[in-house]
Amino acid sequence: MNRKFRDSMIFKLINFYPPFLGAGVKVKPLNKEGTKLEVSMNLTRFNRNYVGTHFGGSLYSMCDPFYMLILLRMLGKDYIVWDKSASIDFKRPGRGRVHAIFEITEDQFTEIKNKVDELGKFEPELLVEVKDHEGQVICEISKKLWIKKKS
């Protein structure tokens, strides 16, 4: 399978990943380069907590791999990208459909790549907001990545 086809399909196929299926997570590429994605999740009986709002673990889970996957695709096979740490800051209860937009801009990419090439490794921190259907922030998730150029 050629790389271009595989890369274009990964964010469509990820919708069938069992943990995402169970939680109702949907991933939609917002550009053909795969550098901007919308990830959404409806409130269901499978991701609802005891008080009837989105389970915090599901909110985090819906946001877990995307910055890493985007950067893996952008940097290519000569780089290693890992999630190093994460934190979640809850702002208000999540009810109904929630969504998050993941994007690595060209400026961010250039800065990250230059730092990795200059320092040998780099640990960028990226923030994503999970919002409800009215645009109110439900939580903020901070992701620290570990990126290194292969020897």
N, C-alpha and C positions, 0 to 999 in steps of 0.2 A: 504494500500500500504506500503510495507516495506521501511525503511529509505534508504537502499543502492540503491534500484531501483529509488526512488524519487530523491536522490542526483545525480545519474548518468544522469537523464533526465533533470534536471533543466536548464542546460546550452544549451541543444538542444531545449527545449521548449521556452526559452526566445527569440528565433528568431521570434516567432509569437506574441510577445508583440506589441500591435498596434503602440506605438511611434517608436519602432525599425523598424517595417515593413514599416511605412511611410517614415522614413529617409533612409531606405536601410541598416540598421545595421545588420551585420552578426556576430554571436558568434561561435567560434570553440574551444572546449577543446583541449589542446595540450598534456595532460597526463590523465591517468585514475583516478588519485586522484582529479582532478578538481582544482589543485592549480596553474595551468598555462593555460591561455586562450589567444587566438588571437581574437581581435574584429576589424572588418573592415567595411568600408563604401565607396561606390562609390559616385561620384558626380552625382546628379540627379536634375531634375527640382524641386523636393520637398525639397532639402537641399542646394540649391544654393542661394547665396545672390545677391544683386543688381549688383555687379561687376563681377559675374560669378565664384566666388570661394566658397569653403565650408563656410556655415553659421556657425559662432562661436558657437551658441547655439547647433547646431547639433554635432559639434566636442566635446563639453563638454558632451552632452547627451549620446553620444556613450560610454563615459568613466565613467558615473556616478556611477552605482551600484556595480561594479565588485570587488573592494577590500573588500567592506562590505560583499558581498555574499560569497566570498572565505573564509574570516575569520569566518563568521557564520558557515559555513560547517566544518572548521577545529577545531574550539573551541567547538562546540556542544551546546546542550540545556542548559548547566549550565552558559552560558555567554550571555550578551546583547551587540550587536554591532550596532552602529549608525554612519551614516555620520554626522560629526559636521560642517565642513567647507571645502571650496574648492577654488582654484584660478586657473586661466588659463593665461599662458604667450604665446602670439602668436609670432612666429618666422618668418614665411613666409606664403604667401597665399597657401591654400590647393587646389589642382586641381587633378582630377582623383580619383583613389582609395587611401584611407588612412587606416592605421592600427595601432594598439597598442597592446603590449604584457603585460598582467597582470600576475604577478607571486609573490607568497609568498613562499620564500625558507624555508627549514626546520630551518635554523639558525634564520631567521626573525621571524618565528612562535614561536620558543623557547624563543626568547628574549621578544616578545610581551606577551606571556602567563606568563612567569616568572614575568614581570613587573606588569601585572594585578593581579596576585596572591599575589605579595609582597605589592603592593600599594593599592589594592582594586579597582582601576580603572587606565586606561592609555589612552593617546591620541597620538597614533603613527601618523606620517606624512609619506605618501607614494607618490612617484612621478611616473608618467607614461609619456612617450613620444609618441606623435602621429606622425607617419612618412608617407611620401608619397611613391609611388612605387619605387623611386630611393633610399630610405633610408634616405632622408633628413628630419630633424625634422621640422614639421609644427607648433606644439605647445607642451608645457609641462603643465601638469595638476597635481597640488598638492592636495592631499586629506588628510584631518585630520579626523581620526575616533575617536569615543568615545567608549571605551570597559570597561565593568564592569562585575564582577562575580555576578551572582544572589545570593541573600541572602539565 
